[in-house]
Structures are given as C-alpha cells and as structure tokens.
Amino acid sequence: MNYLTLFLYLGGMVWLGVSFTRKNKTTDDFFRGGQRIPWWAAGVSIFATMLSSITFMAIPAQAYSVGWNLF
C-alpha cells in the first residue's frame, strides 16, 4: 500500500509537470505567467514563499513554552 501511494503520487507529479510544460511557450510564460496572474495571487505566492515550515513548528512551541504574547 505504501509503494502504491508513493508511485501514484510520483506519477501525478510527473503528469502535472508535463501538462504545465506544454502550456509554457516562452520564458515569459514560465517566469511571469505571461503577466496573467492577478495581483492578489502573486502576493499570496510571495507570502507563502517567505513563510517557512520552521514557522509552523517554532511559533506554536514558543506560544506553549512562553505564552501567547508572541501573537
């Protein structure tokens, strides 16, 4: 069951990569989405890039050990 899940996930990721590769015709499409990305989606993407997984572990641990003052 574990290997089946792993290979299904891998196959899905490869399929997504191939399907999105066919849509990109130029480097502008690849790097900037052909300037078709709304401002709010670009902002959320930048925020998600800057937010690391360490934040999801460190802030709850800090709140548990010190208190809710961090929030």
PQR file of N, CA, C, O and H, with PARSE charges and radii, in Angstrom:
ATOM      1  N   MET A   1       0.821  -1.189   0.000 -0.4000 1.5000
ATOM      2  CA  MET A   1       0.000   0.000   0.000 -0.0000 2.0000
ATOM      3  C   MET A   1       0.871   1.262   0.000  0.5500 1.7000
ATOM      4  O   MET A   1       0.549   2.251  -0.659 -0.5500 1.4000
ATOM      5  N   ASN A   2       1.977   1.211   0.749 -0.4000 1.5000
ATOM      6  CA  ASN A   2       2.873   2.365   0.789 -0.0000 2.0000
ATOM      7  C   ASN A   2       3.502   2.647  -0.573  0.5500 1.7000
ATOM      8  O   ASN A   2       3.555   3.792  -1.021 -0.5500 1.4000
ATOM      9  H   ASN A   2       2.239   0.407   1.284  0.4000 1.0000
ATOM     10  N   TYR A   3       3.973   1.595  -1.216 -0.4000 1.5000
ATOM     11  CA  TYR A   3       4.594   1.779  -2.528 -0.0000 2.0000
ATOM     12  C   TYR A   3       3.573   2.230  -3.572  0.5500 1.7000
ATOM     13  O   TYR A   3       3.891   3.035  -4.447 -0.5500 1.4000
ATOM     14  H   TYR A   3       3.930   0.664  -0.852  0.4000 1.0000
ATOM     15  N   LEU A   4       2.361   1.718  -3.480 -0.4000 1.5000
ATOM     16  CA  LEU A   4       1.315   2.138  -4.406 -0.0000 2.0000
ATOM     17  C   LEU A   4       1.038   3.625  -4.252  0.5500 1.7000
ATOM     18  O   LEU A   4       0.921   4.344  -5.245 -0.5500 1.4000
ATOM     19  H   LEU A   4       2.102   1.064  -2.768  0.4000 1.0000
ATOM     20  N   THR A   5       0.934   4.085  -3.026 -0.4000 1.5000
ATOM     21  CA  THR A   5       0.711   5.504  -2.766 -0.0000 2.0000
ATOM     22  C   THR A   5       1.879   6.338  -3.281  0.5500 1.7000
ATOM     23  O   THR A   5       1.673   7.387  -3.891 -0.5500 1.4000
ATOM     24  H   THR A   5       1.029   3.501  -2.220  0.4000 1.0000
ATOM     25  N   LEU A   6       3.093   5.878  -3.040 -0.4000 1.5000
ATOM     26  CA  LEU A   6       4.279   6.594  -3.493 -0.0000 2.0000
ATOM     27  C   LEU A   6       4.312   6.710  -5.015  0.5500 1.7000
ATOM     28  O   LEU A   6       4.578   7.788  -5.547 -0.5500 1.4000
ATOM     29  H   LEU A   6       3.260   5.026  -2.544  0.4000 1.0000
ATOM     30  N   PHE A   7       4.049   5.624  -5.709 -0.4000 1.5000
ATOM     31  CA  PHE A   7       4.105   5.650  -7.165 -0.0000 2.0000
ATOM     32  C   PHE A   7       2.940   6.434  -7.768  0.5500 1.7000
ATOM     33  O   PHE A   7       3.108   7.084  -8.800 -0.5500 1.4000
ATOM     34  H   PHE A   7       3.833   4.749  -5.277  0.4000 1.0000
ATOM     35  N   LEU A   8       1.774   6.385  -7.148 -0.4000 1.5000
ATOM     36  CA  LEU A   8       0.658   7.204  -7.618 -0.0000 2.0000
ATOM     37  C   LEU A   8       0.969   8.694  -7.459  0.5500 1.7000
ATOM     38  O   LEU A   8       0.670   9.498  -8.343 -0.5500 1.4000
ATOM     39  H   LEU A   8       1.638   5.857  -6.310  0.4000 1.0000
ATOM     40  N   TYR A   9       1.563   9.048  -6.337 -0.4000 1.5000
ATOM     41  CA  TYR A   9       1.947  10.437  -6.110 -0.0000 2.0000
ATOM     42  C   TYR A   9       3.008  10.870  -7.125  0.5500 1.7000
ATOM     43  O   TYR A   9       2.897  11.940  -7.724 -0.5500 1.4000
ATOM     44  H   TYR A   9       1.805   8.395  -5.619  0.4000 1.0000
ATOM     45  N   LEU A  10       4.018  10.051  -7.313 -0.4000 1.5000
ATOM     46  CA  LEU A  10       5.075  10.357  -8.277 -0.0000 2.0000
ATOM     47  C   LEU A  10       4.508  10.486  -9.689  0.5500 1.7000
ATOM     48  O   LEU A  10       4.871  11.405 -10.423 -0.5500 1.4000
ATOM     49  H   LEU A  10       4.108   9.182  -6.827  0.4000 1.0000
ATOM     50  N   GLY A  11       3.630   9.580 -10.064 -0.4000 1.5000
ATOM     51  CA  GLY A  11       3.007   9.653 -11.382 -0.0000 2.0000
ATOM     52  C   GLY A  11       2.165  10.909 -11.545  0.5500 1.7000
ATOM     53  O   GLY A  11       2.165  11.523 -12.612 -0.5500 1.4000
ATOM     54  H   GLY A  11       3.336   8.833  -9.468  0.4000 1.0000
ATOM     55  N   GLY A  12       1.447  11.297 -10.496 -0.4000 1.5000
ATOM     56  CA  GLY A  12       0.655  12.521 -10.546 -0.0000 2.0000
ATOM     57  C   GLY A  12       1.517  13.752 -10.701  0.5500 1.7000
ATOM     58  O   GLY A  12       1.166  14.666 -11.448 -0.5500 1.4000
ATOM     59  H   GLY A  12       1.446  10.798  -9.629  0.4000 1.0000
ATOM     60  N   MET A  13       2.635  13.789 -10.010 -0.4000 1.5000
ATOM     61  CA  MET A  13       3.539  14.942 -10.114 -0.0000 2.0000
ATOM     62  C   MET A  13       4.174  15.031 -11.493  0.5500 1.7000
ATOM     63  O   MET A  13       4.319  16.121 -12.045 -0.5500 1.4000
ATOM     64  H   MET A  13       2.920  13.046  -9.404  0.4000 1.0000
ATOM     65  N   VAL A  14       4.550  13.891 -12.047 -0.4000 1.5000
ATOM     66  CA  VAL A  14       5.117  13.882 -13.400 -0.0000 2.0000
ATOM     67  C   VAL A  14       4.057  14.316 -14.408  0.5500 1.7000
ATOM     68  O   VAL A  14       4.354  15.090 -15.318 -0.5500 1.4000
ATOM     69  H   VAL A  14       4.431  13.005 -11.599  0.4000 1.0000
ATOM     70  N   TRP A  15       2.826  13.828 -14.257 -0.4000 1.5000
ATOM     71  CA  TRP A  15       1.744  14.216 -15.164 -0.0000 2.0000
ATOM     72  C   TRP A  15       1.472  15.717 -15.093  0.5500 1.7000
ATOM     73  O   TRP A  15       1.296  16.361 -16.127 -0.5500 1.4000
ATOM     74  H   TRP A  15       2.585  13.199 -13.518  0.4000 1.0000
ATOM     75  N   LEU A  16       1.436  16.284 -13.877 -0.4000 1.5000
ATOM     76  CA  LEU A  16       1.246  17.729 -13.737 -0.0000 2.0000
ATOM     77  C   LEU A  16       2.389  18.502 -14.392  0.5500 1.7000
ATOM     78  O   LEU A  16       2.153  19.493 -15.083 -0.5500 1.4000
ATOM     79  H   LEU A  16       1.579  15.761 -13.037  0.4000 1.0000
ATOM     80  N   GLY A  17       3.614  18.056 -14.179 -0.4000 1.5000
ATOM     81  CA  GLY A  17       4.758  18.731 -14.780 -0.0000 2.0000
ATOM     82  C   GLY A  17       4.710  18.726 -16.291  0.5500 1.7000
ATOM     83  O   GLY A  17       4.982  19.743 -16.928 -0.5500 1.4000
ATOM     84  H   GLY A  17       3.806  17.251 -13.618  0.4000 1.0000
ATOM     85  N   VAL A  18       4.369  17.597 -16.865 -0.4000 1.5000
ATOM     86  CA  VAL A  18       4.294  17.501 -18.323 -0.0000 2.0000
ATOM     87  C   VAL A  18       3.148  18.357 -18.864  0.5500 1.7000
ATOM     88  O   VAL A  18       3.302  19.018 -19.891 -0.5500 1.4000
ATOM     89  H   VAL A  18       4.148  16.771 -16.347  0.4000 1.0000
ATOM     90  N   SER A  19       2.006  18.348 -18.182 -0.4000 1.5000
ATOM     91  CA  SER A  19       0.871  19.125 -18.691 -0.0000 2.0000
ATOM     92  C   SER A  19       1.132  20.625 -18.613  0.5500 1.7000
ATOM     93  O   SER A  19       0.730  21.368 -19.508 -0.5500 1.4000
ATOM     94  H   SER A  19       1.882  17.811 -17.348  0.4000 1.0000
ATOM     95  N   PHE A  20       1.802  21.081 -17.551 -0.4000 1.5000
ATOM     96  CA  PHE A  20       2.111  22.505 -17.459 -0.0000 2.0000
ATOM     97  C   PHE A  20       3.249  22.903 -18.389  0.5500 1.7000
ATOM     98  O   PHE A  20       3.311  24.051 -18.829 -0.5500 1.4000
ATOM     99  H   PHE A  20       2.129  20.478 -16.824  0.4000 1.0000
ATOM    100  N   THR A  21       4.147  21.974 -18.694 -0.4000 1.5000
ATOM    101  CA  THR A  21       5.234  22.269 -19.622 -0.0000 2.0000
ATOM    102  C   THR A  21       4.685  22.537 -21.015  0.5500 1.7000
ATOM    103  O   THR A  21       5.216  23.380 -21.738 -0.5500 1.4000
ATOM    104  H   THR A  21       4.097  21.042 -18.337  0.4000 1.0000
ATOM    105  N   ARG A  22       3.646  21.840 -21.393 -0.4000 1.5000
ATOM    106  CA  ARG A  22       3.061  22.044 -22.722 -0.0000 2.0000
ATOM    107  C   ARG A  22       2.409  23.413 -22.852  0.5500 1.7000
ATOM    108  O   ARG A  22       2.316  23.944 -23.958 -0.5500 1.4000
ATOM    109  H   ARG A  22       3.215  21.155 -20.806  0.4000 1.0000
ATOM    110  N   LYS A  23       1.959  23.991 -21.753 -0.4000 1.5000
ATOM    111  CA  LYS A  23       1.294  25.297 -21.798 -0.0000 2.0000
ATOM    112  C   LYS A  23       2.281  26.447 -21.913  0.5500 1.7000
ATOM    113  O   LYS A  23       1.924  27.506 -22.427 -0.5500 1.4000
ATOM    114  H   LYS A  23       2.035  23.560 -20.854  0.4000 1.0000
ATOM    115  N   ASN A  24       3.513  26.268 -21.448 -0.4000 1.5000
ATOM    116  CA  ASN A  24       4.518  27.329 -21.491 -0.0000 2.0000
ATOM    117  C   ASN A  24       5.166  27.376 -22.863  0.5500 1.7000
ATOM    118  O   ASN A  24       5.833  26.428 -23.278 -0.5500 1.4000
ATOM    119  H   ASN A  24       3.804  25.408 -21.030  0.4000 1.0000
ATOM    120  N   LYS A  25       4.969  28.477 -23.563 -0.4000 1.5000
ATOM    121  CA  LYS A  25       5.556  28.623 -24.892 -0.0000 2.0000
ATOM    122  C   LYS A  25       6.817  29.477 -24.877  0.5500 1.7000
ATOM    123  O   LYS A  25       7.721  29.261 -25.683 -0.5500 1.4000
ATOM    124  H   LYS A  25       4.428  29.248 -23.226  0.4000 1.0000
ATOM    125  N   THR A  26       6.885  30.447 -23.966 -0.4000 1.5000
ATOM    126  CA  THR A  26       8.045  31.337 -23.898 -0.0000 2.0000
ATOM    127  C   THR A  26       8.571  31.382 -22.474  0.5500 1.7000
ATOM    128  O   THR A  26       7.952  30.845 -21.555 -0.5500 1.4000
ATOM    129  H   THR A  26       6.151  30.623 -23.311  0.4000 1.0000
ATOM    130  N   THR A  27       9.717  32.024 -22.298 -0.4000 1.5000
ATOM    131  CA  THR A  27      10.244  32.193 -20.948 -0.0000 2.0000
ATOM    132  C   THR A  27       9.377  33.140 -20.128  0.5500 1.7000
ATOM    133  O   THR A  27       9.326  33.027 -18.904 -0.5500 1.4000
ATOM    134  H   THR A  27      10.219  32.461 -23.044  0.4000 1.0000
ATOM    135  N   ASP A  28       8.691  34.077 -20.794 -0.4000 1.5000
ATOM    136  CA  ASP A  28       7.774  34.962 -20.081 -0.0000 2.0000
ATOM    137  C   ASP A  28       6.615  34.164 -19.489  0.5500 1.7000
ATOM    138  O   ASP A  28       6.173  34.451 -18.376 -0.5500 1.4000
ATOM    139  H   ASP A  28       8.732  34.168 -21.789  0.4000 1.0000
ATOM    140  N   ASP A  29       6.126  33.180 -20.210 -0.4000 1.5000
ATOM    141  CA  ASP A  29       5.079  32.310 -19.677 -0.0000 2.0000
ATOM    142  C   ASP A  29       5.579  31.535 -18.467  0.5500 1.7000
ATOM    143  O   ASP A  29       4.845  31.353 -17.496 -0.5500 1.4000
ATOM    144  H   ASP A  29       6.485  32.947 -21.114  0.4000 1.0000
ATOM    145  N   PHE A  30       6.821  31.080 -18.523 -0.4000 1.5000
ATOM    146  CA  PHE A  30       7.363  30.273 -17.439 -0.0000 2.0000
ATOM    147  C   PHE A  30       7.615  31.099 -16.184  0.5500 1.7000
ATOM    148  O   PHE A  30       7.199  30.708 -15.093 -0.5500 1.4000
ATOM    149  H   PHE A  30       7.418  31.228 -19.312  0.4000 1.0000
ATOM    150  N   PHE A  31       8.293  32.237 -16.325 -0.4000 1.5000
ATOM    151  CA  PHE A  31       8.705  33.003 -15.158 -0.0000 2.0000
ATOM    152  C   PHE A  31       7.629  33.946 -14.631  0.5500 1.7000
ATOM    153  O   PHE A  31       7.539  34.151 -13.421 -0.5500 1.4000
ATOM    154  H   PHE A  31       8.632  32.554 -17.211  0.4000 1.0000
ATOM    155  N   ARG A  32       6.815  34.522 -15.503 -0.4000 1.5000
ATOM    156  CA  ARG A  32       5.840  35.517 -15.054 -0.0000 2.0000
ATOM    157  C   ARG A  32       4.406  35.157 -15.405  0.5500 1.7000
ATOM    158  O   ARG A  32       3.511  35.990 -15.266 -0.5500 1.4000
ATOM    159  H   ARG A  32       6.888  34.355 -16.486  0.4000 1.0000
ATOM    160  N   GLY A  33       4.176  33.950 -15.849 -0.4000 1.5000
ATOM    161  CA  GLY A  33       2.827  33.528 -16.166 -0.0000 2.0000
ATOM    162  C   GLY A  33       2.223  34.306 -17.316  0.5500 1.7000
ATOM    163  O   GLY A  33       1.000  34.411 -17.415 -0.5500 1.4000
ATOM    164  H   GLY A  33       4.903  33.272 -15.961  0.4000 1.0000
ATOM    165  N   GLY A  34       3.056  34.854 -18.185 -0.4000 1.5000
ATOM    166  CA  GLY A  34       2.562  35.653 -19.287 -0.0000 2.0000
ATOM    167  C   GLY A  34       1.861  36.917 -18.829  0.5500 1.7000
ATOM    168  O   GLY A  34       1.053  37.481 -19.566 -0.5500 1.4000
ATOM    169  H   GLY A  34       4.050  34.770 -18.104  0.4000 1.0000
ATOM    170  N   GLN A  35       2.159  37.363 -17.629 -0.4000 1.5000
ATOM    171  CA  GLN A  35       1.550  38.532 -16.973 -0.0000 2.0000
ATOM    172  C   GLN A  35       0.031  38.391 -16.876  0.5500 1.7000
ATOM    173  O   GLN A  35      -0.697  39.373 -17.019 -0.5500 1.4000
ATOM    174  H   GLN A  35       2.815  36.905 -17.030  0.4000 1.0000
ATOM    175  N   ARG A  36      -0.440  37.178 -16.635 -0.4000 1.5000
ATOM    176  CA  ARG A  36      -1.861  36.918 -16.465 -0.0000 2.0000
ATOM    177  C   ARG A  36      -2.223  36.591 -15.022  0.5500 1.7000
ATOM    178  O   ARG A  36      -3.366  36.232 -14.743 -0.5500 1.4000
ATOM    179  H   ARG A  36       0.151  36.380 -16.519  0.4000 1.0000
ATOM    180  N   ILE A  37      -1.275  36.708 -14.108 -0.4000 1.5000
ATOM    181  CA  ILE A  37      -1.512  36.400 -12.698 -0.0000 2.0000
ATOM    182  C   ILE A  37      -2.089  37.632 -12.018  0.5500 1.7000
ATOM    183  O   ILE A  37      -1.505  38.709 -12.140 -0.5500 1.4000
ATOM    184  H   ILE A  37      -0.346  37.000 -14.335  0.4000 1.0000
ATOM    185  N   PRO A  38      -3.219  37.524 -11.300 -0.5600 1.5000
ATOM    186  CA  PRO A  38      -3.756  38.685 -10.590  0.2800 2.0000
ATOM    187  C   PRO A  38      -2.827  39.108  -9.454  0.5500 1.7000
ATOM    188  O   PRO A  38      -2.042  38.302  -8.955 -0.5500 1.4000
ATOM    189  N   TRP A  39      -2.917  40.355  -9.054 -0.4000 1.5000
ATOM    190  CA  TRP A  39      -2.014  40.901  -8.038 -0.0000 2.0000
ATOM    191  C   TRP A  39      -2.150  40.164  -6.719  0.5500 1.7000
ATOM    192  O   TRP A  39      -1.153  39.943  -6.032 -0.5500 1.4000
ATOM    193  H   TRP A  39      -3.554  41.010  -9.459  0.4000 1.0000
ATOM    194  N   TRP A  40      -3.365  39.779  -6.353 -0.4000 1.5000
ATOM    195  CA  TRP A  40      -3.559  39.133  -5.065 -0.0000 2.0000
ATOM    196  C   TRP A  40      -2.959  37.719  -5.062  0.5500 1.7000
ATOM    197  O   TRP A  40      -2.451  37.273  -4.033 -0.5500 1.4000
ATOM    198  H   TRP A  40      -4.175  39.959  -6.912  0.4000 1.0000
ATOM    199  N   ALA A  41      -3.011  37.012  -6.193 -0.4000 1.5000
ATOM    200  CA  ALA A  41      -2.415  35.678  -6.269 -0.0000 2.0000
ATOM    201  C   ALA A  41      -0.893  35.761  -6.191  0.5500 1.7000
ATOM    202  O   ALA A  41      -0.252  34.914  -5.570 -0.5500 1.4000
ATOM    203  H   ALA A  41      -3.423  37.374  -7.029  0.4000 1.0000
ATOM    204  N   ALA A  42      -0.318  36.783  -6.823 -0.4000 1.5000
ATOM    205  CA  ALA A  42       1.133  36.969  -6.736 -0.0000 2.0000
ATOM    206  C   ALA A  42       1.533  37.301  -5.301  0.5500 1.7000
ATOM    207  O   ALA A  42       2.556  36.815  -4.820 -0.5500 1.4000
ATOM    208  H   ALA A  42      -0.838  37.471  -7.328  0.4000 1.0000
ATOM    209  N   GLY A  43       0.746  38.115  -4.618 -0.4000 1.5000
ATOM    210  CA  GLY A  43       1.036  38.453  -3.223 -0.0000 2.0000
ATOM    211  C   GLY A  43       0.960  37.252  -2.303  0.5500 1.7000
ATOM    212  O   GLY A  43       1.815  37.080  -1.434 -0.5500 1.4000
ATOM    213  H   GLY A  43      -0.086  38.510  -5.008  0.4000 1.0000
ATOM    214  N   VAL A  44      -0.051  36.419  -2.483 -0.4000 1.5000
ATOM    215  CA  VAL A  44      -0.167  35.203  -1.674 -0.0000 2.0000
ATOM    216  C   VAL A  44       0.990  34.263  -1.957  0.5500 1.7000
ATOM    217  O   VAL A  44       1.500  33.610  -1.046 -0.5500 1.4000
ATOM    218  H   VAL A  44      -0.745  36.559  -3.190  0.4000 1.0000
ATOM    219  N   SER A  45       1.408  34.188  -3.215 -0.4000 1.5000
ATOM    220  CA  SER A  45       2.531  33.329  -3.568 -0.0000 2.0000
ATOM    221  C   SER A  45       3.826  33.801  -2.919  0.5500 1.7000
ATOM    222  O   SER A  45       4.605  32.992  -2.415 -0.5500 1.4000
ATOM    223  H   SER A  45       0.994  34.718  -3.955  0.4000 1.0000
ATOM    224  N   ILE A  46       4.053  35.105  -2.932 -0.4000 1.5000
ATOM    225  CA  ILE A  46       5.252  35.645  -2.292 -0.0000 2.0000
ATOM    226  C   ILE A  46       5.207  35.414  -0.793  0.5500 1.7000
ATOM    227  O   ILE A  46       6.219  35.050  -0.194 -0.5500 1.4000
ATOM    228  H   ILE A  46       3.421  35.762  -3.341  0.4000 1.0000
ATOM    229  N   PHE A  47       4.050  35.619  -0.178 -0.4000 1.5000
ATOM    230  CA  PHE A  47       3.905  35.377   1.263 -0.0000 2.0000
ATOM    231  C   PHE A  47       4.165  33.913   1.599  0.5500 1.7000
ATOM    232  O   PHE A  47       4.858  33.617   2.572 -0.5500 1.4000
ATOM    233  H   PHE A  47       3.227  35.914  -0.664  0.4000 1.0000
ATOM    234  N   ALA A  48       3.619  33.002   0.810 -0.4000 1.5000
ATOM    235  CA  ALA A  48       3.816  31.573   1.061 -0.0000 2.0000
ATOM    236  C   ALA A  48       5.272  31.176   0.864  0.5500 1.7000
ATOM    237  O   ALA A  48       5.765  30.278   1.547 -0.5500 1.4000
ATOM    238  H   ALA A  48       3.056  33.243   0.020  0.4000 1.0000
ATOM    239  N   THR A  49       5.964  31.832  -0.057 -0.4000 1.5000
ATOM    240  CA  THR A  49       7.379  31.543  -0.264 -0.0000 2.0000
ATOM    241  C   THR A  49       8.206  31.982   0.932  0.5500 1.7000
ATOM    242  O   THR A  49       9.138  31.287   1.337 -0.5500 1.4000
ATOM    243  H   THR A  49       5.563  32.561  -0.612  0.4000 1.0000
ATOM    244  N   MET A  50       7.867  33.134   1.498 -0.4000 1.5000
ATOM    245  CA  MET A  50       8.632  33.650   2.620 -0.0000 2.0000
ATOM    246  C   MET A  50       8.326  32.914   3.930  0.5500 1.7000
ATOM    247  O   MET A  50       9.157  32.890   4.838 -0.5500 1.4000
ATOM    248  H   MET A  50       7.110  33.698   1.169  0.4000 1.0000
ATOM    249  N   LEU A  51       7.151  32.324   4.022 -0.4000 1.5000
ATOM    250  CA  LEU A  51       6.748  31.606   5.227 -0.0000 2.0000
ATOM    251  C   LEU A  51       7.353  30.210   5.184  0.5500 1.7000
ATOM    252  O   LEU A  51       7.079  29.444   4.260 -0.5500 1.4000
ATOM    253  H   LEU A  51       6.476  32.344   3.284  0.4000 1.0000
ATOM    254  N   SER A  52       8.149  29.884   6.145 -0.4000 1.5000
ATOM    255  CA  SER A  52       8.820  28.589   6.101 -0.0000 2.0000
ATOM    256  C   SER A  52       8.117  27.581   6.998  0.5500 1.7000
ATOM    257  O   SER A  52       7.262  27.932   7.812 -0.5500 1.4000
ATOM    258  H   SER A  52       8.371  30.507   6.895  0.4000 1.0000
ATOM    259  N   SER A  53       8.498  26.329   6.829 -0.4000 1.5000
ATOM    260  CA  SER A  53       7.905  25.285   7.660 -0.0000 2.0000
ATOM    261  C   SER A  53       8.381  25.392   9.099  0.5500 1.7000
ATOM    262  O   SER A  53       7.716  24.903  10.012 -0.5500 1.4000
ATOM    263  H   SER A  53       9.192  26.044   6.168  0.4000 1.0000
ATOM    264  N   ILE A  54       9.519  26.021   9.305 -0.4000 1.5000
ATOM    265  CA  ILE A  54      10.003  26.215  10.677 -0.0000 2.0000
ATOM    266  C   ILE A  54       9.039  27.092  11.458  0.5500 1.7000
ATOM    267  O   ILE A  54       8.882  26.921  12.667 -0.5500 1.4000
ATOM    268  H   ILE A  54      10.059  26.417   8.563  0.4000 1.0000
ATOM    269  N   THR A  55       8.390  28.033  10.774 -0.4000 1.5000
ATOM    270  CA  THR A  55       7.423  28.900  11.431 -0.0000 2.0000
ATOM    271  C   THR A  55       6.286  28.081  12.021  0.5500 1.7000
ATOM    272  O   THR A  55       5.816  28.379  13.119 -0.5500 1.4000
ATOM    273  H   THR A  55       8.518  28.172   9.792  0.4000 1.0000
ATOM    274  N   PHE A  56       5.846  27.069  11.319 -0.4000 1.5000
ATOM    275  CA  PHE A  56       4.734  26.254  11.801 -0.0000 2.0000
ATOM    276  C   PHE A  56       5.115  25.413  13.008  0.5500 1.7000
ATOM    277  O   PHE A  56       4.241  24.971  13.753 -0.5500 1.4000
ATOM    278  H   PHE A  56       6.228  26.827  10.427  0.4000 1.0000
ATOM    279  N   MET A  57       6.400  25.187  13.210 -0.4000 1.5000
ATOM    280  CA  MET A  57       6.842  24.456  14.397 -0.0000 2.0000
ATOM    281  C   MET A  57       7.263  25.408  15.509  0.5500 1.7000
ATOM    282  O   MET A  57       6.995  25.147  16.682 -0.5500 1.4000
ATOM    283  H   MET A  57       7.110  25.546  12.604  0.4000 1.0000
ATOM    284  N   ALA A  58       7.919  26.506  15.152 -0.4000 1.5000
ATOM    285  CA  ALA A  58       8.504  27.378  16.163 -0.0000 2.0000
ATOM    286  C   ALA A  58       7.461  28.218  16.890  0.5500 1.7000
ATOM    287  O   ALA A  58       7.535  28.356  18.110 -0.5500 1.4000
ATOM    288  H   ALA A  58       8.137  26.717  14.200  0.4000 1.0000
ATOM    289  N   ILE A  59       6.494  28.780  16.177 -0.4000 1.5000
ATOM    290  CA  ILE A  59       5.536  29.670  16.828 -0.0000 2.0000
ATOM    291  C   ILE A  59       4.631  28.917  17.812  0.5500 1.7000
ATOM    292  O   ILE A  59       4.449  29.403  18.928 -0.5500 1.4000
ATOM    293  H   ILE A  59       6.434  28.667  15.185  0.4000 1.0000
ATOM    294  N   PRO A  60       4.060  27.771  17.467 -0.5600 1.5000
ATOM    295  CA  PRO A  60       3.286  27.059  18.492  0.2800 2.0000
ATOM    296  C   PRO A  60       4.131  26.607  19.683  0.5500 1.7000
ATOM    297  O   PRO A  60       3.661  26.629  20.821 -0.5500 1.4000
ATOM    298  N   ALA A  61       5.375  26.197  19.427 -0.4000 1.5000
ATOM    299  CA  ALA A  61       6.246  25.799  20.537 -0.0000 2.0000
ATOM    300  C   ALA A  61       6.555  26.992  21.438  0.5500 1.7000
ATOM    301  O   ALA A  61       6.564  26.868  22.662 -0.5500 1.4000
ATOM    302  H   ALA A  61       5.757  26.179  18.502  0.4000 1.0000
ATOM    303  N   GLN A  62       6.804  28.134  20.833 -0.4000 1.5000
ATOM    304  CA  GLN A  62       7.068  29.346  21.608 -0.0000 2.0000
ATOM    305  C   GLN A  62       5.826  29.749  22.402  0.5500 1.7000
ATOM    306  O   GLN A  62       5.936  30.146  23.562 -0.5500 1.4000
ATOM    307  H   GLN A  62       6.796  28.235  19.838  0.4000 1.0000
ATOM    308  N   ALA A  63       4.662  29.652  21.795 -0.4000 1.5000
ATOM    309  CA  ALA A  63       3.420  30.002  22.492 -0.0000 2.0000
ATOM    310  C   ALA A  63       3.164  29.043  23.647  0.5500 1.7000
ATOM    311  O   ALA A  63       2.649  29.456  24.686 -0.5500 1.4000
ATOM    312  H   ALA A  63       4.573  29.330  20.852  0.4000 1.0000
ATOM    313  N   TYR A  64       3.511  27.785  23.485 -0.4000 1.5000
ATOM    314  CA  TYR A  64       3.312  26.811  24.553 -0.0000 2.0000
ATOM    315  C   TYR A  64       4.279  27.041  25.711  0.5500 1.7000
ATOM    316  O   TYR A  64       3.891  26.963  26.877 -0.5500 1.4000
ATOM    317  H   TYR A  64       3.929  27.449  22.641  0.4000 1.0000
ATOM    318  N   SER A  65       5.523  27.322  25.388 -0.4000 1.5000
ATOM    319  CA  SER A  65       6.522  27.435  26.449 -0.0000 2.0000
ATOM    320  C   SER A  65       6.526  28.803  27.137  0.5500 1.7000
ATOM    321  O   SER A  65       6.742  28.875  28.346 -0.5500 1.4000
ATOM    322  H   SER A  65       5.838  27.386  24.441  0.4000 1.0000
ATOM    323  N   VAL A  66       6.293  29.889  26.391 -0.4000 1.5000
ATOM    324  CA  VAL A  66       6.389  31.237  26.959 -0.0000 2.0000
ATOM    325  C   VAL A  66       5.012  31.836  27.211  0.5500 1.7000
ATOM    326  O   VAL A  66       4.776  32.423  28.267 -0.5500 1.4000
ATOM    327  H   VAL A  66       6.118  29.831  25.408  0.4000 1.0000
ATOM    328  N   GLY A  67       4.135  31.699  26.285 -0.4000 1.5000
ATOM    329  CA  GLY A  67       2.801  32.263  26.412 -0.0000 2.0000
ATOM    330  C   GLY A  67       2.349  32.797  25.071  0.5500 1.7000
ATOM    331  O   GLY A  67       3.071  32.706  24.078 -0.5500 1.4000
ATOM    332  H   GLY A  67       4.327  31.223  25.427  0.4000 1.0000
ATOM    333  N   TRP A  68       1.156  33.354  25.047 -0.4000 1.5000
ATOM    334  CA  TRP A  68       0.543  33.839  23.810 -0.0000 2.0000
ATOM    335  C   TRP A  68       0.969  35.247  23.456  0.5500 1.7000
ATOM    336  O   TRP A  68       0.400  35.838  22.539 -0.5500 1.4000
ATOM    337  H   TRP A  68       0.570  33.428  25.853  0.4000 1.0000
ATOM    338  N   ASN A  69       1.954  35.811  24.152 -0.4000 1.5000
ATOM    339  CA  ASN A  69       2.380  37.180  23.890 -0.0000 2.0000
ATOM    340  C   ASN A  69       2.954  37.352  22.493  0.5500 1.7000
ATOM    341  O   ASN A  69       2.904  38.453  21.945 -0.5500 1.4000
ATOM    342  H   ASN A  69       2.416  35.331  24.897  0.4000 1.0000
ATOM    343  N   LEU A  70       3.489  36.311  21.910 -0.4000 1.5000
ATOM    344  CA  LEU A  70       4.057  36.388  20.558 -0.0000 2.0000
ATOM    345  C   LEU A  70       2.980  36.723  19.532  0.5500 1.7000
ATOM    346  O   LEU A  70       3.241  37.417  18.549 -0.5500 1.4000
ATOM    347  H   LEU A  70       3.530  35.417  22.355  0.4000 1.0000
ATOM    348  N   PHE A  71       1.784  36.231  19.767 -0.4000 1.5000
ATOM    349  CA  PHE A  71       0.692  36.512  18.836 -0.0000 2.0000
ATOM    350  C   PHE A  71       0.169  37.901  19.060  0.5500 1.7000
ATOM    351  O   PHE A  71      -0.757  38.331  18.373 -0.5500 1.4000
ATOM    352  H   PHE A  71       1.573  35.668  20.566  0.4000 1.0000
TER
END
